[in-house]
Amino acid sequence: MPIDIAKLKMPTVSPDGLIALELIESGDYDMPDLNKIVSQDPTLSATLLKYANSPMYAPVTEVTNVGRAMSVLGAKTLRAAIMIATMRGFTDPSEASQHLWEHSQAVSKIAKLIAKRHYPRYADDIELSALLHDMGALVLASNYPEQYSEIAKTALSPENTLTLSQLEQEAFGVVHDQVTAVFISTCRLPEVTGQILADFYSRPPLLIDTQDAISQQIAIIALAHLLEEQINSHKTRFKETIPNSMESLLLHLSLTTDDIENFIEDYDEICQTEG
């Protein structure tokens, strides 16, 4: 019998973080209001400062206060910082969670780099969506640590031919896309994020002539996913299958192999600065 997703313990956004998310989503706010709310939450403030000082944003001088961090990041990127603070407080230190967390952060960075270069209108929103694309797996790993540890062991075995979602389906009767969708709805995150991630791995392949905002953002995250696999091929990883090939995603997004090289160079530069 499938597990009841409604009974899973989900990550809980802090009260101040939840207020900030609601204000950002409503569009009815000003930066001083958000500054005051975020400053009341020490964990969120620390995460925001770390985020603002990351190589992705390359501040000229060190960001040392919440107000300046908000100016560097912008309100929409604050959502990603809130989710990072929430996820860090929720996930356990298991090997499975570590793999999932590192992968999600890498895909988020690459997706933002792609969007900034070619689809700037999506850059702020896609960072959040990409960061959350495997959130359901982290939730399952935290709710069922022993069972998920066994899934992880199987998934990381050289002999394994099944995807992470297939292994989850066998063990729980649900896959992490479904759990991700429920998490997004409970946190009152943008509806578009739920539309992008509800069936990220199980969706039909994107059609080349479909150019709506949702399909373009799905394509960017899927391309970032494949690039992360290529860049970090030396690392042990879970098997996850994207419905589209690299070639079809490039066509869908009107990108070239030269663009791919540029994304990889950008990402390598950020990683070297962080390292």
Secondary structure, 3 states (H helix, E strand, C coil): CCCCHHHCCCCCCCHHHHHHHHHHHHCCCCHHHHHHHHHCCHHHHHHHHHHHCCCCCCCCCCCCCHHHHHHHHCHHHHHHHHHHHHHHHHCCCCHHHHHHHHHHHHHHHHHHHHHHHHCHHHHHHHHHHHHCCCHHHHHHHHHCHHHHHHHHHHHCCCCCCCCHHHHHHHHHCCCHHHHHHHHHHHCCCCHHHHHHHCCCCCCCCCCCCCCCHHHHHHHHHHHHHHHHHHHCCCCCCCCCCCCCCHHHHHHHHCCCHHHHHHHHHHHHHHHHHHC
